[in-house]
């Protein structure tokens, strides 16, 4: 590698590590969300569009479910995430509502109180659409990935750590995680559909969707072909990674 380019790369890596070492100032997260207000969407009466520099989302703000999210994940993102080493703790792991939306924390707590099986496959998790690990190449992106309604729905933990995480690992693998890269970028569409039941507290009602879906598109540099994978994931409590199949 050219010495000049190597020096720039080292400076970039140093800046990533330096930035993560700095504590977030009080009020930083609130001010971050205020930068990206939601706007009306014509998709449905209660639907709103949320656009930030990292991904886009259309959500049903009445039922508090993400209808469609879109993100382009790249090999460069994976390398930056690995270099940054952002911890999934504290402010980087906390959940927040989009600006002007209600906080759903107590509803999730109430749902799991009713289920009464903490740390089990039956518990209700905050199921990311666009995964935290795929966005953790930037502190702001990681924070915004943990957004109620616009990037998460109520999801059984069994599915959350089963087929859902399997799709996330696939995207990392495609860009060269623990192996040779197949592509340098992956387009990801994700959302929810249907209704199993609802949970409510303090005037906030959240629908548990019956399905998550994910569409993954990329160019295979080995075969020279465009690849489109579709996953229709029915919400069940005992899903395993191995059961992930394309639709």
Buried (B, 14 or more C-beta within 10 A) or exposed (E): EEEEEEEEEEEEBEEBEEEBEEEEEEEEBEEBBEEBEBEEBEBBEEBBBBEBEBBBBBBBBEBBBBBBBBBEBBBEBBBBBEBBEBEEEEBBBEBBBBBEBBEBBEBBEBBBEEBEEEEEBBBBBBBBBBBBBBBBBBBBBBBBBBBBBBBBBBBBBBBBBBBBBBBBBBBBBBBBBEEEBBBBBBBBBBBBBEEEEBBEBEEBEBBBBEBBBBBBBBBEEEEEEEBEBEBEBEBEBEBEBEEBEEE
